[in-house]
Amino acid sequence: MKVLDIQCANAHVFEGWFADEDAFQSQVSAGFLQCPVCGSAAVHKLLSAPRIRRSTPATDKTAQARQDAAPAAQVQAQWLQRARDMVAQAEDVGERFAAEARAMHEGEQEGRAIRGVASAEEARGLLDDGILVLPVPPALSGTLH
């Protein structure tokens, strides 16, 4: 089993587990490997140090760097899970997103968590009117492997 550090075209770094190098290459070639943050299929592997199990705890700089990076990876994983939970709990209003958000802002509808699709122009219009919107990567609403 190979554990690889992978980076997408948008500089998001994530980890992937593969049976071997051929399995990694075939998944990349087929477009099956996507960034869990932004959904980009433009990915490449980063240089990775091999993981060697020692009988005594490692005390070198590499081990310290790995320990220092662990909290950052944990925070990223927690953020992604929280974002996925929020997306799952929001009502998908599709193309009606801008109209629904505006109606809630103006008190014509009761406020609720919604998600949907808006053009860049619609999103700018909402922001200009003081309606806060947040673009969400499609990968947060899809099934991730």
N, C-alpha and C positions, 0 to 999 in steps of 0.2 A: 504494500500500500504506500503510495506516494502522497505526501501532504505538500501542496504547492501554494505559495503566495501569488495571487493573481491581481492584476491591475487593469481597470477599464480605461477607455479613452478619456474619461472625465476625472482620472486620477483617484478613483475609489479603489481601495485595496481590500481584498477579501481572501479567504482561504478555500481551497478545494481539495478533495480527496479523490485519488484516481488509482486504479489498479496498476497502471504503468504509464510510461510516456506516450505510448500509442493510444491509450484510452483518452488521455488529455487532448492529443492532437486531433483525434477523430471527433470528439465532442466540439472542439473549436471549429473545425472545418464544417461540421453539420449545422453550426449556429445554435447548438443546444446550451452552450455555456454563456450565461448572461450575468451582468453585475446585479447583485441583490439590492443595490441602492437606486440605480437609475435605469436598469434594464438594458444597458448597452451590450451588444454582442461583440463589440470591438475590444477584445481582451488579449492580454499577453501575460506570460508568467514572469515573475520577478526572480532575481537571484535569491536562493534560499539556502540557508545552512542546514546540513543534514542533522537530524535529531538522533542523538546517541544516548542510550540509557546508561547511566553510570550507577555504580553501586554506592558512591558517596556523592553528596550534593556538590554541584558545580559552583565554583567560586570565581570563575573568570569573568571578564567584561561582557562576554556574549550572554552568559546566564543572567547577569544583572540587567542588561538591556532587555532581555526577554521578560524579566519580572517587571521592569518599568513599563513595558508596552502592554502588559496584561490588563491593567485598569482601563486604559484607553480603549482596548478592544471590547472590554466588558461594557463600558459606557455606550459605545457604538451599537452593540447588540441590544442593549436595553432601549436605546432611542428607537432603533428599527422596530422592535417589538411594540413599543408604545405607539409609534406612528401607524403600524399595521392594525393595531386594535382600534385606533381612532377611525381609520378608513373603514374598517369592517362595521363599526357602529353607526356610521353616517349613512343617511338615505341617499341613494344614487338617483339624482334628478336629471342626469344626462345633459342634453342640449339646453334644458330649461334653467341651467345653473344661474346665469346672470339675472334672469327675471325673478327667480325664486329668492336669491340673495337680496335683491333690491326690494322686493315686497316685504321681506322680513325686516329689513333695515328701516323701511318707511312705516312699519307697524300694521301693514295690511294683512300679514300672516303672523302666526305665533312662531317665535324663534325655535330652531331645531338644528341639529348637525346635518349638513348636506354636503354632497360632493357631486361633481359633474364635469362638464366640458364647457369651456369658454374660450373664445378667440382672444388673441392678445389685445385687440381693440376693446373688447368687452371687459376684460380684466382691468385694463387701464382706466376705463370709465368708472368701474366700481371703486377702484382705489382713489380716483379723483374726487369721488363723492363721499369719501371717508368710510367706505365699506371694505373691511379687511378681508383679503383673500390670500390663499397660500397655494402655490403650485405644488402638486404632489406627483412624484414620479410614478409612472404606470406600474412599476415593479412592486409597489407597496400594496396594490389591490389584487395582484395576480398570485397564482400559486408559485412558490419558489422551490427549487430543487437544489 
